[in-house]
């Protein structure tokens, strides 16, 4: 499903936090939002799933986002927040199965197909052995995978991910991103994510959008956006950008030389 955003603006208490946001993501594409804290990445993701009000236009395929009913919207968009609130006493299996709610009639029960979808998600995210565990007993990484599992069980054509690997170790983080990438091929899944890890962002996303101060500063491929000059200007950090020889871009922080004290300092 193609996503088209035109002149999107969001304001809180009269203060504009997103301004003039315009971009498009083709069906099956992956756009990763990068940028310093407070730049507007999470707000933009929340606007794309209708959780915050906005001015401008967002189209999901041929449909206007703000014209879609909530139940229908849940079939179009799945959202993985950075800090989800989880019901501690609910089991992992029950929580993942909630992703099927948009397909179940009011006062209805889940079908055999719904159960099969949830079971497949549990297996693919290495959650099958945790299916009976309560959410409150999980580690941060396990809980993060459960939240992703619920979103994937929705089988929505648009997946929004806010820092999907933040609580995961290197192995599970790579596994999750590779699974999302595989689903793009299988289902023409469209992905919009926000990530702080610039190397991973460049490795998996087709295009990056750098947000700062509520505006898009640059959009393009990893090679076009991840330049030392651009990153230093907007992150305020010393970074080294290296081509890894396999077509990828690696971004490394560089330690600044320690400031040497003068003879009269610290006395």
Backbone bond lengths (Angstrom), bond angles and torsions (degrees), N, CA, C in turn:
res aa  C-N    CA-C-N  psi(-1)  N-CA   C-N-CA  omega(-1)  CA-C   N-CA-C  phi
1 X - - - 1.458 - - 1.528 109.80 -
2 X 1.307 115.15 126.16 1.465 119.92 179.07 1.530 109.99 -75.44
3 X 1.337 115.38 140.98 1.460 121.81 176.21 1.526 107.63 -115.37
4 X 1.340 116.14 129.78 1.460 121.13 179.63 1.528 108.67 -128.59
5 X 1.320 116.13 124.01 1.464 122.43 -179.73 1.529 107.65 -118.97
6 X 1.336 115.78 129.35 1.465 120.42 -177.98 1.520 110.48 -131.14
7 X 1.319 116.11 117.50 1.468 123.58 174.47 1.527 112.21 50.51
8 X 1.325 116.97 46.27 1.464 121.31 179.76 1.519 110.31 -73.89
9 X 1.335 116.00 134.94 1.454 122.09 178.83 1.518 109.16 -136.34
10 X 1.320 116.34 138.57 1.470 122.32 177.83 1.520 107.98 -131.18
11 X 1.327 115.85 135.40 1.461 120.67 178.67 1.527 109.54 -130.09
12 X 1.320 116.24 140.22 1.456 123.21 173.39 1.524 108.02 -116.41
13 X 1.338 116.16 124.83 1.469 120.96 177.79 1.529 111.59 50.64
14 X 1.314 115.35 41.10 1.452 120.18 177.13 1.517 115.24 81.65
15 X 1.328 117.26 -3.57 1.468 120.39 179.91 1.527 109.48 -104.44
16 X 1.322 116.38 123.43 1.469 120.71 -177.67 1.522 109.78 -75.53
17 X 1.345 116.08 123.18 1.464 121.02 -179.81 1.526 112.20 -107.24
18 X 1.318 117.16 -18.46 1.462 122.37 170.79 1.515 107.51 -132.60
19 X 1.313 116.54 137.28 1.460 119.36 -175.63 1.522 110.71 -144.19
20 X 1.328 115.98 128.97 1.462 121.26 173.24 1.516 114.51 61.80
21 X 1.345 117.76 36.13 1.464 121.13 -178.28 1.530 109.80 -81.34
22 X 1.328 116.78 119.22 1.464 121.81 178.84 1.523 108.93 -138.88
23 X 1.318 115.98 131.39 1.470 121.02 174.97 1.529 108.59 -169.05
24 X 1.310 115.51 169.12 1.458 121.55 175.04 1.520 110.14 -136.19
25 X 1.322 115.93 145.26 1.459 121.71 175.37 1.524 107.35 -126.18
26 X 1.324 119.05 121.34 1.464 120.32 -179.41 1.522 111.91 -70.57
27 X 1.299 116.71 160.44 1.457 121.07 176.43 1.525 109.59 -57.09
28 X 1.331 116.73 127.78 1.456 121.20 -177.67 1.510 113.97 84.09
29 X 1.343 118.00 2.63 1.462 121.31 179.90 1.516 111.71 -87.43
30 X 1.332 115.28 165.93 1.458 121.96 178.16 1.521 107.95 -132.84
31 X 1.328 116.09 115.11 1.456 122.66 175.19 1.519 107.71 -109.71
32 X 1.330 116.68 128.01 1.459 120.94 178.58 1.524 109.48 -110.34
33 X 1.328 115.79 127.35 1.459 122.63 176.63 1.524 108.64 -87.70
34 X 1.309 116.80 126.13 1.455 121.83 177.03 1.520 108.33 -126.16
35 X 1.306 115.97 168.56 1.456 119.89 177.72 1.508 111.51 142.26
36 X 1.320 117.72 167.22 1.461 121.60 -177.49 1.525 111.83 -66.85
37 X 1.335 115.76 161.75 1.458 120.82 176.17 1.520 110.39 -55.55
38 X 1.333 114.75 141.18 1.454 119.14 178.93 1.509 114.28 81.87
39 X 1.326 117.61 5.42 1.461 120.48 -177.82 1.510 114.33 -77.89
40 X 1.352 117.30 -17.80 1.467 120.04 177.95 1.507 115.10 115.27
41 X 1.333 118.60 8.80 1.468 120.85 -175.54 1.534 111.87 -63.31
42 X 1.327 116.97 -50.38 1.464 120.05 -178.22 1.523 110.83 -65.90
43 X 1.314 117.46 -40.39 1.464 120.29 178.41 1.516 110.96 -60.70
44 X 1.321 117.15 -40.44 1.461 120.66 178.90 1.525 110.74 -63.83
45 X 1.327 117.89 -44.44 1.460 120.20 178.06 1.526 111.15 -61.39
46 X 1.325 116.67 -41.44 1.470 120.39 179.97 1.529 111.17 -66.51
47 X 1.322 117.10 -33.25 1.463 119.95 175.80 1.523 110.84 -67.44
48 X 1.327 117.13 -37.95 1.465 121.02 -177.43 1.524 113.06 -67.51
49 X 1.343 117.17 -18.08 1.466 118.33 177.05 1.526 111.46 -112.55
50 X 1.325 116.48 13.41 1.448 120.43 173.26 1.505 116.09 78.87
51 X 1.334 118.18 17.89 1.458 121.06 -178.70 1.527 112.73 -87.52
52 X 1.315 117.85 -16.08 1.467 121.26 172.99 1.524 107.85 -131.70
53 X 1.329 114.89 147.73 1.447 118.99 178.31 1.520 111.45 -72.54
54 X 1.321 115.98 153.65 1.467 120.04 -178.87 1.520 109.68 -152.43
55 X 1.319 114.29 159.83 1.459 121.75 169.06 1.528 107.12 -105.76
56 X 1.322 116.17 158.70 1.461 119.54 -175.38 1.510 110.19 102.11
57 X 1.316 115.80 -160.62 1.463 120.03 -173.38 1.520 111.70 -134.79
58 X 1.327 115.84 133.37 1.459 122.72 171.85 1.523 107.91 -126.10
59 X 1.318 116.41 122.20 1.460 121.23 177.65 1.524 110.11 -113.14
60 X 1.315 115.22 131.58 1.462 122.94 173.79 1.520 106.34 -108.07
61 X 1.316 116.47 101.75 1.458 118.54 -168.41 1.510 107.89 66.85
62 X 1.339 115.48 -123.26 1.466 120.46 178.53 1.520 112.06 -99.85
63 X 1.330 118.30 2.40 1.458 121.71 -174.99 1.520 111.78 -99.62
64 X 1.320 114.74 141.09 1.459 120.17 173.73 1.522 109.12 -79.36
65 X 1.332 116.44 130.38 1.457 120.88 -177.93 1.520 112.16 -57.29
66 X 1.331 117.45 -46.68 1.460 118.77 -174.39 1.523 113.38 -76.31
67 X 1.340 117.92 -0.32 1.464 120.90 175.13 1.523 112.07 -101.17
68 X 1.335 117.26 -8.64 1.463 120.99 -176.67 1.524 110.92 -81.68
69 X 1.325 116.78 138.86 1.452 121.30 174.83 1.528 109.29 -72.25
70 X 1.341 115.11 152.76 1.463 119.79 -173.56 1.529 112.15 -57.08
71 X 1.303 117.83 -44.45 1.466 120.23 -177.61 1.526 111.00 -64.60
72 X 1.313 115.86 -41.26 1.462 119.60 178.08 1.524 110.33 -68.05
73 X 1.334 116.55 -39.05 1.461 120.50 179.60 1.522 110.96 -61.38
74 X 1.324 117.57 -34.62 1.466 121.38 179.28 1.518 111.90 -67.59
75 X 1.328 117.27 -18.65 1.468 120.28 174.74 1.525 111.43 -85.93
76 X 1.329 116.12 -16.30 1.456 120.59 -177.86 1.521 112.65 -97.26
77 X 1.353 117.23 -34.15 1.464 121.38 -170.91 1.526 110.21 -130.85
78 X 1.321 116.33 130.43 1.469 122.93 172.18 1.522 107.61 -116.61
79 X 1.335 115.64 135.30 1.461 120.92 -173.08 1.514 110.24 -125.93
80 X 1.332 116.11 129.78 1.463 122.41 175.23 1.522 107.56 -111.44
81 X 1.354 117.84 102.87 1.459 120.02 -178.05 1.520 111.86 -74.70
82 X 1.311 115.42 163.35 1.460 120.50 -179.74 1.524 111.54 -73.32
83 X 1.318 116.83 -35.63 1.474 121.03 -178.22 1.527 109.40 -128.44
84 X 1.315 118.00 76.28 1.468 120.22 -178.35 1.526 111.34 -71.39
85 X 1.333 115.98 149.98 1.463 122.32 172.95 1.525 107.00 -98.32
86 X 1.325 116.49 118.54 1.459 121.11 -173.73 1.525 111.43 -110.49
87 X 1.343 118.15 137.93 1.468 121.03 173.96 1.525 109.95 -72.14
88 X 1.313 117.08 109.08 1.466 122.18 -168.89 1.526 113.52 -58.07
89 X 1.334 117.71 -34.28 1.476 120.29 -174.19 1.524 113.05 -86.14
90 X 1.319 118.12 -7.11 1.467 120.86 -178.86 1.517 110.54 -80.03
91 X 1.327 116.91 143.19 1.463 119.85 178.80 1.520 110.29 -78.04
92 X 1.317 115.08 160.73 1.470 120.69 177.79 1.520 110.60 -59.29
93 X 1.331 116.90 -44.43 1.471 120.57 -179.04 1.521 111.07 -61.97
94 X 1.330 117.55 -42.82 1.466 121.07 179.80 1.522 110.63 -64.68
95 X 1.329 115.58 -39.62 1.463 119.41 -177.80 1.525 111.10 -67.88
96 X 1.328 117.24 -45.93 1.465 120.19 178.66 1.527 110.13 -61.10
97 X 1.333 117.04 -37.84 1.469 121.11 -179.82 1.521 112.38 -64.23
98 X 1.333 118.09 -21.39 1.467 120.43 176.72 1.526 111.70 -60.98
99 X 1.327 116.09 -22.87 1.457 119.31 177.08 1.516 113.17 -62.28
100 X 1.340 117.08 -18.14 1.464 120.57 179.75 1.530 112.89 -88.68
101 X 1.342 116.86 -3.09 1.461 121.18 -175.67 1.532 113.70 -53.10
102 X 1.335 120.45 -41.35 1.465 119.09 -178.92 1.520 114.42 -61.81
103 X 1.331 117.37 -15.22 1.467 120.92 -176.44 1.526 112.58 -102.67
104 X 1.320 116.61 -2.82 1.466 120.91 -176.65 1.521 108.81 -103.28
105 X 1.318 117.19 130.73 1.464 121.59 -179.22 1.527 110.44 -65.07
106 X 1.335 115.73 154.02 1.451 119.84 176.28 1.530 109.18 -56.97
107 X 1.327 115.54 133.56 1.465 123.31 -177.31 1.526 111.76 65.15
108 X 1.339 117.41 11.98 1.454 120.48 177.36 1.523 111.00 -92.06
109 X 1.308 116.49 -179.55 1.457 122.48 177.76 1.519 109.11 -126.38
110 X 1.311 115.89 160.36 1.459 120.05 -178.08 1.521 110.78 -66.76
111 X 1.313 115.23 146.41 1.464 121.56 -178.88 1.527 110.51 -91.04
112 X 1.305 114.85 174.69 1.471 119.26 175.45 1.526 110.26 -60.69
113 X 1.324 116.70 -37.21 1.462 120.18 178.69 1.526 110.55 -64.75
114 X 1.337 117.18 -42.99 1.468 120.67 178.34 1.524 110.75 -58.31
115 X 1.321 116.49 -44.43 1.468 120.42 -179.83 1.525 110.87 -65.70
116 X 1.335 117.09 -37.27 1.462 120.63 179.66 1.521 111.07 -66.84
117 X 1.332 116.94 -40.70 1.471 120.52 178.48 1.520 110.12 -61.79
118 X 1.338 116.79 -47.58 1.465 120.67 -179.62 1.523 111.32 -61.92
119 X 1.329 116.99 -40.74 1.461 120.61 -179.62 1.525 111.47 -65.05
120 X 1.329 116.88 -38.60 1.466 120.50 178.68 1.521 110.96 -64.98
121 X 1.331 116.49 -40.37 1.459 120.57 178.83 1.525 110.52 -63.83
122 X 1.328 117.30 -44.20 1.462 121.09 178.59 1.528 110.72 -57.66
123 X 1.315 115.82 -41.06 1.460 120.50 -178.78 1.522 111.17 -68.45
124 X 1.312 117.29 -44.65 1.454 120.69 -174.25 1.523 112.64 -71.50
125 X 1.339 116.28 -23.54 1.465 119.82 179.07 1.530 112.27 -100.47
126 X 1.333 116.99 15.40 1.469 121.62 -179.47 1.522 111.59 56.53
127 X 1.328 116.51 38.51 1.457 121.74 -179.92 1.525 113.03 -109.12
128 X 1.327 117.50 -2.75 1.468 119.87 -175.43 1.526 111.64 -58.77
129 X 1.330 117.04 -40.23 1.461 119.85 -179.29 1.528 112.20 -71.45
130 X 1.333 116.66 -16.43 1.460 121.04 179.81 1.522 112.01 -100.92
131 X 1.327 118.08 5.44 1.463 121.65 -171.04 1.522 112.92 -55.48
132 X 1.325 117.76 -37.25 1.458 121.06 -177.99 1.513 114.77 -88.26
133 X 1.317 117.74 -6.20 1.467 121.40 -178.32 1.524 111.08 -73.79
134 X 1.334 116.52 146.01 1.453 120.73 173.94 1.527 109.91 -75.82
135 X 1.323 115.26 145.07 1.462 119.74 -177.97 1.523 111.73 -59.40
136 X 1.316 116.75 -33.70 1.454 120.36 -178.60 1.508 114.25 -68.16
137 X 1.325 117.57 -13.08 1.467 121.28 -179.52 1.515 112.81 -97.27
138 X 1.336 117.76 0.41 1.459 121.19 -173.81 1.525 111.42 -86.85
139 X 1.319 115.47 154.22 1.461 120.59 169.71 1.519 108.71 -72.49
140 X 1.326 116.37 169.82 1.456 119.83 179.40 1.516 112.66 -59.89
141 X 1.323 116.84 -41.16 1.454 120.63 -179.86 1.514 112.66 -68.31
142 X 1.332 116.57 -39.81 1.465 120.44 177.97 1.525 110.47 -64.69
143 X 1.329 116.25 -42.08 1.464 120.08 178.51 1.523 111.05 -63.57
144 X 1.327 116.45 -39.06 1.462 120.12 179.28 1.523 110.95 -62.28
145 X 1.317 116.83 -39.41 1.463 119.93 177.88 1.525 111.31 -67.81
146 X 1.335 117.29 -35.15 1.462 120.12 177.10 1.524 110.91 -64.00
147 X 1.327 116.78 -40.93 1.467 120.85 178.21 1.526 110.62 -63.69
148 X 1.319 116.50 -42.86 1.463 120.24 176.19 1.528 110.04 -63.18
149 X 1.344 116.34 -38.71 1.459 119.95 178.75 1.515 112.39 -59.81
150 X 1.327 116.64 -43.62 1.471 119.61 177.69 1.524 110.35 -59.76
151 X 1.339 116.61 -43.49 1.464 120.21 -179.43 1.526 111.31 -63.92
152 X 1.323 117.44 -43.30 1.464 120.34 -179.16 1.522 111.43 -67.54
153 X 1.335 116.93 -30.65 1.465 120.06 178.56 1.531 111.34 -66.72
154 X 1.314 118.26 -21.08 1.463 121.19 176.56 1.518 111.82 -66.37
155 X 1.330 116.71 -25.80 1.471 122.22 -177.68 1.530 111.12 53.91
156 X 1.322 116.22 37.07 1.463 120.89 176.86 1.524 109.35 -78.03
157 X 1.314 118.66 148.24 1.467 120.64 -179.24 1.520 114.42 -74.72
158 X 1.350 117.83 -12.32 1.458 121.53 177.19 1.522 108.75 -122.43
159 X 1.337 116.17 125.36 1.459 122.41 179.72 1.522 108.86 -116.24
160 X 1.337 116.47 124.55 1.457 123.03 177.97 1.519 108.80 -109.00
161 X 1.329 116.96 125.25 1.456 122.17 -174.91 1.524 109.53 -124.10
162 X 1.337 116.36 121.55 1.460 120.50 177.50 1.525 108.45 -106.72
163 X 1.312 116.81 104.84 1.471 123.44 -177.70 1.531 111.97 51.32
164 X 1.328 117.96 61.00 1.470 120.89 -173.18 1.519 114.68 -66.72
165 X 1.332 118.63 -19.43 1.469 120.31 -177.58 1.519 112.66 -108.80
166 X 1.335 117.67 8.37 1.465 120.64 -172.10 1.522 112.96 -59.18
167 X 1.332 118.24 -37.14 1.465 121.25 -176.38 1.527 112.73 -101.85
168 X 1.328 116.90 7.44 1.458 120.57 -173.60 1.522 111.71 -102.73
169 X 1.330 115.41 148.80 1.454 119.03 172.13 1.525 108.97 -73.21
170 X 1.326 116.32 174.08 1.466 120.62 -173.89 1.528 111.59 -59.29
171 X 1.331 116.37 -42.67 1.464 120.08 -177.22 1.512 112.70 -66.08
172 X 1.337 116.98 -49.79 1.454 119.81 -179.23 1.522 110.87 -69.57
173 X 1.330 117.68 -33.55 1.448 120.06 176.66 1.518 111.94 -61.52
174 X 1.324 115.85 -45.85 1.459 119.95 177.72 1.519 110.79 -64.12
175 X 1.344 116.71 -40.86 1.463 120.81 -179.24 1.529 110.93 -61.64
176 X 1.330 116.98 -43.87 1.463 120.86 -179.18 1.522 110.84 -63.40
177 X 1.325 117.78 -46.24 1.458 120.13 -178.99 1.525 111.68 -66.80
178 X 1.324 116.99 -36.54 1.463 119.58 177.04 1.532 111.23 -67.39
179 X 1.347 116.56 -35.45 1.465 119.78 176.83 1.526 110.47 -65.65
180 X 1.311 117.11 -45.85 1.464 120.56 177.78 1.527 109.94 -59.29
181 X 1.322 116.76 -41.89 1.460 121.15 179.55 1.528 110.96 -64.33
182 X 1.331 116.66 -39.67 1.467 120.32 178.29 1.531 110.86 -65.20
183 X 1.329 116.93 -39.09 1.465 120.55 179.61 1.526 111.45 -66.23
184 X 1.319 116.40 -27.88 1.475 118.27 174.84 1.521 110.32 -59.64
185 X 1.334 116.21 -43.08 1.459 120.34 -179.97 1.527 111.67 -70.43
186 X 1.333 115.96 -41.03 1.464 120.11 -175.68 1.521 112.62 -70.70
187 X 1.346 116.94 -40.31 1.464 121.07 -169.82 1.522 113.51 -120.23
188 X 1.321 118.55 5.33 1.467 121.34 -171.67 1.533 109.82 54.73
189 X 1.337 115.58 39.70 1.454 122.26 179.47 1.523 109.58 -67.98
190 X 1.328 116.38 132.30 1.453 122.04 175.93 1.526 108.34 -98.81
191 X 1.331 116.68 134.27 1.462 121.18 -174.10 1.526 110.09 -124.98
192 X 1.327 115.78 133.32 1.459 122.13 167.68 1.522 106.30 -125.84
193 X 1.323 116.99 120.71 1.458 120.70 -175.44 1.519 109.80 -127.44
194 X 1.331 115.22 161.02 1.460 122.29 169.58 1.516 107.00 -119.83
195 X 1.330 117.09 129.36 1.457 120.64 -176.84 1.516 110.64 -143.13
196 X 1.341 115.20 141.02 1.460 120.26 174.32 1.529 111.75 -88.32
197 X 1.322 117.25 -26.69 1.462 120.58 -179.33 1.525 108.38 -76.73
198 X 1.325 116.54 102.25 1.465 120.97 -173.78 1.524 112.26 -68.80
199 X 1.329 116.74 -33.01 1.463 119.60 178.71 1.521 110.59 -65.00
200 X 1.343 117.40 -47.04 1.467 120.82 178.35 1.525 111.01 -64.76
201 X 1.325 116.25 -39.45 1.463 119.73 178.68 1.529 110.31 -57.92
202 X 1.316 116.55 -46.27 1.453 120.72 -179.99 1.512 113.32 -69.95
203 X 1.329 116.31 -27.76 1.466 120.69 -178.56 1.531 112.18 -72.98
204 X 1.344 117.45 -37.93 1.465 119.92 -171.13 1.527 113.72 -105.03
205 X 1.318 118.97 -33.77 1.462 120.43 -175.09 1.524 111.42 -82.36
206 X 1.330 115.73 148.10 1.466 120.57 174.88 1.523 110.83 -71.90
207 X 1.334 115.00 -41.20 1.455 121.02 -178.61 1.517 109.90 -137.92
208 X 1.310 115.97 153.03 1.455 122.97 177.11 1.522 108.74 -117.12
209 X 1.349 116.14 146.39 1.461 121.85 172.65 1.515 107.11 -124.60
210 X 1.314 116.50 118.34 1.460 122.11 179.46 1.522 109.16 -89.46
211 X 1.349 115.64 117.68 1.456 121.69 177.98 1.520 109.86 -105.68
212 X 1.298 115.78 137.61 1.462 121.97 174.30 1.517 107.78 -151.64
213 X 1.321 115.88 133.59 1.470 121.79 179.19 1.525 112.11 54.19
214 X 1.332 115.70 36.89 1.457 119.80 174.31 1.514 115.80 78.26
215 X 1.316 117.71 10.22 1.466 121.44 179.55 1.522 110.70 -130.05
216 X 1.317 116.09 153.57 1.456 120.56 173.83 1.524 108.37 -82.37
217 X 1.319 115.03 120.00 1.459 121.19 -178.61 1.519 111.54 -89.29
218 X 1.325 116.36 -38.41 1.462 120.34 -177.95 1.523 109.26 -153.45
219 X 1.310 116.52 144.55 1.468 123.27 174.42 1.510 107.96 -134.85
220 X 1.326 116.07 135.97 1.461 119.11 178.15 1.505 111.18 166.67
221 X 1.304 116.09 -166.46 1.454 121.48 177.01 1.526 109.42 -73.23
222 X 1.314 116.00 168.95 1.462 120.28 178.84 1.525 110.85 -57.26
223 X 1.311 117.34 -41.11 1.462 120.45 -178.68 1.529 111.51 -65.74
224 X 1.334 116.58 -31.24 1.464 120.25 -179.04 1.529 112.48 -80.50
225 X 1.327 117.12 -34.42 1.468 120.70 -173.75 1.522 112.33 -95.32
226 X 1.331 117.20 -38.33 1.464 120.74 -175.26 1.527 110.57 -85.85
227 X 1.311 115.60 71.69 1.462 120.22 175.28 1.524 108.03 -109.10
228 X 1.307 116.08 147.94 1.464 120.47 -177.25 1.523 110.95 -58.86
229 X 1.308 116.83 -38.09 1.468 120.06 -177.28 1.531 110.89 -67.66
230 X 1.332 116.79 -46.27 1.462 120.69 -179.09 1.519 111.03 -64.74
231 X 1.328 116.62 -45.04 1.461 120.26 -177.84 1.523 111.49 -66.29
232 X 1.325 117.48 -41.25 1.465 120.31 179.29 1.524 110.74 -62.03
233 X 1.336 116.40 -39.14 1.455 120.05 -177.62 1.526 111.93 -65.25
234 X 1.325 117.23 -38.99 1.467 119.43 -172.08 1.529 113.81 -101.94
235 X 1.315 117.97 -19.69 1.463 119.97 176.92 1.532 111.81 -99.11
236 X 1.314 117.68 -16.95 1.453 120.06 -177.26 1.510 112.38 63.71
237 X 1.326 116.94 36.97 1.467 121.78 -176.24 1.521 109.81 -134.84
238 X 1.326 115.02 154.09 1.464 121.11 172.89 1.522 107.90 -86.69
239 X 1.322 116.70 116.50 1.459 121.34 -176.37 1.519 110.06 -130.53
240 X 1.314 114.87 146.50 1.466 121.07 176.21 1.526 107.52 -111.68
241 X 1.311 117.21 126.93 1.461 122.86 -179.82 1.515 108.27 -109.47
242 X 1.344 115.44 121.87 1.462 121.12 -173.11 1.523 109.50 -125.97
243 X 1.312 117.43 137.05 1.466 121.16 169.82 1.520 107.61 -85.42
244 X 1.337 116.28 128.42 1.468 119.65 -171.14 1.520 114.59 -83.97
245 X 1.328 118.01 1.85 1.460 120.96 179.55 1.512 113.73 87.00
246 X 1.332 117.66 -9.76 1.463 122.52 179.05 1.525 111.24 -113.74
247 X 1.301 116.17 14.02 1.457 120.83 -179.68 1.509 113.79 94.34
248 X 1.335 117.62 -0.74 1.453 121.06 -178.71 1.510 112.01 -99.02
249 X 1.336 114.80 166.16 1.461 122.71 179.26 1.524 107.94 -118.21
250 X 1.321 116.50 130.89 1.466 121.94 177.99 1.529 107.91 -114.63
251 X 1.348 115.55 129.14 1.459 121.11 179.35 1.521 108.37 -112.64
252 X 1.327 116.03 120.81 1.459 121.66 -176.71 1.524 110.57 -121.29
253 X 1.331 117.33 134.63 1.463 118.80 173.39 1.521 110.56 -73.46
254 X 1.296 116.02 143.75 1.466 121.05 178.88 1.528 108.86 -112.23
255 X 1.303 116.05 132.89 1.459 119.34 177.96 1.521 109.90 -71.66
256 X 1.328 114.60 128.31 1.456 118.10 176.85 1.524 109.28 -73.56
257 X 1.326 117.86 145.44 1.474 119.52 176.24 1.519 109.91 -58.83
258 X 1.342 117.49 136.10 1.473 119.02 179.89 1.519 110.79 -62.54
259 X 1.322 114.96 142.09 1.466 120.08 178.32 1.522 108.82 -75.60
260 X 1.280 115.27 126.26 1.473 119.70 -179.37 1.527 110.04 -85.51
261 X 1.291 115.39 133.05 1.466 120.53 179.86 1.526 111.07 -75.27
262 X 1.311 114.31 146.23 1.456 119.95 174.26 1.516 110.48 -75.05
263 X 1.309 117.73 168.43 1.472 120.95 -176.93 1.510 113.30 -63.27
264 X 1.345 118.13 -23.56 1.468 120.18 -177.14 1.519 112.77 -99.88
265 X 1.337 117.47 -1.10 1.468 120.00 -177.56 1.530 110.07 -85.65
266 X 1.315 115.27 150.39 1.465 121.40 173.99 1.502 113.04 74.03
267 X 1.336 118.19 12.37 1.462 119.67 179.71 1.532 110.19 -111.31
